[in-house]
Amino acid sequence: PEFSISEDKNNQLKTGISNITTLMEFVLLGFSDIPNLHWTLFGIFLVIYLTILMCNSIIILVTRIDSALQTPMYFFLGNLSFLEICYVTVTMPRMLMDLLTQKGNISFFACAAQMFFFLTFGSSECLLLTVMAYDRYVAICDPLHYPLIMNHKVCVQLVTVSWISVFPFVIGQTCQIFSLPFCGSNTINHFFCDIPPVLKLACGDTLVNEFVVYVIAVAIVMVPFLLIVVSYGKIISSILKLSSAKGRAKAFSTCSSHLIVVVLFYGTATINYTQLKSNQSERVGKLISLFFTVLIPTLNPIIYTLRNKDITVALRKLLTKILI
């Protein structure tokens, strides 16, 4: 009987240790549902990641060294490119490692840190895109006062606010989510620790937490988006009043790249963070996340360089200097 009691205690101890391990660690499933494509996906995502790093680094370099690009618009573009590098580096190296090792184990702290930095850089991008819209608004609607309003000091302050102001929201959001009890499965059916898949693992009623996510999403995503819409409404109104067709075409060309990026980024982010625990399939959720974490950062440098004559001219100058 004594041996039986001792064995029961050992089993209980093992069960307790197992539960603690579950709480201290998550498993990212990633793309384990398509094991035959692991190496193909690894190759594709590695090329995409290196392309994002290279293209955005070139934009940063060009906007720094070319004298013709020392304007607020390109100052903001250089900062956006740096932000894109940080944004994709939060998720893609981890995703590549998981594809390579075919293991998705991630500690509780690492998962929380990944979510924190992902939300920080994503939220900062929302605000920076709003600042860029305001810059275009002043440039087109009030060109005479543009150099005075958008001086270098103001530009630095706007970028700083874009980075710093999101911290209280993101810290609160991350702490709130990871203070929830996770007593069931520790398997995250996603390729990184994002809000919707992590919330699905929480025990009990998460209605209040989802409501807070909606409120913060409105504050960080919808409010800036509405400001961008208002800015572009006034921009389009001013452009249509121009008598010269050439002037209208030039004005539209300076805004079109930014507008395309805004629609792509805000559209997919809104779909992702307003569904949460809906009936949307996890595979569709992964696809949407891939779109705004991988595809859009890949397209951004292409959109800005192909549709911007100043950037293409600066790149030609740079290539000429390198080759000669």
HELIX and SHEET records of a PDB file:
HELIX    1   1 GLU A    2  MET A   24  1                                  23    
HELIX    2   2 PRO A   35  LEU A   37  5                                   3    
HELIX    3   3 HIS A   38  ILE A   65  1                                  28    
HELIX    4   4 SER A   67  LEU A   69  5                                   3    
HELIX    5   5 PRO A   72  THR A  101  1                                  30    
HELIX    6   6 PHE A  108  CYS A  141  1                                  34    
HELIX    7   7 PRO A  143  HIS A  145  5                                   3    
HELIX    8   8 TYR A  146  ILE A  149  1                                   4    
HELIX    9   9 HIS A  152  ILE A  164  1                                  13    
HELIX   10  10 PHE A  167  PHE A  178  1                                  12    
HELIX   11  11 ILE A  195  LEU A  199  1                                   5    
HELIX   12  12 LEU A  207  ALA A  217  1                                  11    
HELIX   13  13 VAL A  218  MET A  222  3                                   5    
HELIX   14  14 VAL A  223  LEU A  240  1                                  18    
HELIX   15  15 ALA A  245  TYR A  273  1                                  29    
HELIX   16  16 GLU A  282  LEU A  290  1                                   9    
HELIX   17  17 PHE A  291  LEU A  295  3                                   5    
HELIX   18  18 ILE A  296  LEU A  306  1                                  11    
HELIX   19  19 LYS A  309  LEU A  323  1                                  15    
SHEET    1   A 3 ASN A 105  SER A 107  0                                        
SHEET    2   A 3 GLU A  25  LEU A  28 -1                                        
SHEET    3   A 3 THR A 187  ILE A 188  1                                        
END                                                                             
